[in-house]
Amino acid sequence: MKTKLTPKERKFWIKYCETQSLTESAKAMGSNGNGTKSLCAVGRKMLDRIAPTLPETLTAMGLDDALLARKTLEGLDATRTQLASFEGRFTDERTFQDYPTRAKYLELLGRFKGAFIDKHELTGKDGGDLILQIAPRMPGRSKGIEIE
């Protein structure tokens, strides 16, 4: 995002974070468009000019690291309630620890911390490129391709 916003840009940004509406945000900054389409176009131009990054947008909308940490901790303590019924009436209610949900939150936490590697790089000898060699077919060999 731009380092210093003008007063109009600041009004636009504050309203946009509250409503996520380009039209209402353009009105709030004082634009006097003659319809919804023109106000939306003004709002789009203003948003492009401000150019907020995704982390800035999430923080402005209240989705900061503290909230993420709180929600992750809540997920690690997930429970589920099961109801029992007999002849159409509820007879019993029990709360259990929800292990599948807890496992998902643990995996998510591990990804946040960088504990998992999603990509693997394949290299040849001494970290060089992979070499594809095509060898002639010989008796007893099923394929003529070798990778070093």
N, C-alpha and C positions, 0 to 999 in steps of 0.2 A: 504494500500500500504506500501511497505517497507519505513522506515523512510529516509534512505539515498540510493540514486541510484548511481550506477557506471556510468562513462561517456557513456559507450555503452547503458546501460539501459535508461539513460536520452535521448540519441539520438533516441532510439527506441520509447520511450513514446511520445516525441514531434512529431515525424513523424506519429505515430499512431493516435494521437489526430487530426492531420491535415487531414489525408487521410482515416482513419478507414480500412486500408489495411495491413494485416499481412505481405504480401510479400514485399511491398514497405518499410515497417518499418524495416524489417529484412535487406534489402539492405542498407537502410540509416545508420544502426548501424555498417555496415561493414561486414556482413555475406557474404560468397562467396559460396552459395549453387549452385548446378548444375541444377536447374530447379525451376519452380514455386511451385511444390509440396514440394520440400525440403525447400525452403525459407518460405513457409507457415507453415511448421512444426516447423522450427526454431522460427518463429514469435509467434506461439502458445505456445511453451515452454517458451519464454521470457515473454509473457503476463501472463502465469501462475506463473512464478517466481516473477514478479513484484506484482501481485495480487492486482490491484486497486479496491477500493470499488466503488459502483455505484455513491454516491455523488461526489467522487473525479473525476470520469470519466466525469460526467455531467459538473462539474465546469471547467475541463480542456478543454472541448469542447465548452465553452462559455455559458452554460445553468446554470447561477448562480441565486441567490435569487433576485438580482436587475432586471434581465431580466424577471423573472417570475412575479415580482410585476408590471413591466411596461406592460406586455402583459395582465395581469389580469385587470389592470385599463383601457386598451384599450377595452377589452371585455365588461366592465361595461358601456361603452359609445357606444355600437354597434348600427349601423344603417343599414337599407337595402333600396335599391332603386328598385322601381317598374316602369316598362315602360308600356305605353299604346300604342296600335297600331290600326290603322284603314286602311283596305284594303292593308295590308302588309307594311305600313309605320309607323314608330314611330311618335306618335303625342304628347306624354306628358311623362314627367319623374318626379317622386316625391320621396323624401327621407323621410323615417319614422324611428322612434325609434324602434329597434328590441327587443321587450320585452322578447320573448322566449330565445333569446341568452343571454340577460342581466340576466335573471333569472338563467340560467345555470352557468354563471360566479359568481353570488352571492352564489349559492350553493357550487361551487368549493371553493370560498373564505371562506365560513363557515366551510367546511371540513378542509381546511388548518389551520384554527384557532381552530379546535377541538370543534366546536359548535354542531356537530351531534354525536350521539352515534349509532354506527352500530351494536354492539353486546349487548345482554342482557343476564345476568346470572340468571338462575333460581335456587332458593335455597328453602329448606324446612323450618321448624320451627327454629327460632333463628339462621338462616344462615347455618343450617346443610344441609345434603343431602336430596334429595327428596326420599320419601319412597313409593314404589308401593305395594299396598295391594290388593290381589285378594280375594274378598268376595264371598261366595256362592250365587247363584241366589235365589232371593226371589220373591214372587208374587208381581207384581206391579213395579218391577225394570227392566229396560231394559238391563242394563249391570252390570256385577259383578266386575268391576275394579274401584278402588278409588285411587286417588293420594292425599297425604297430603302435 
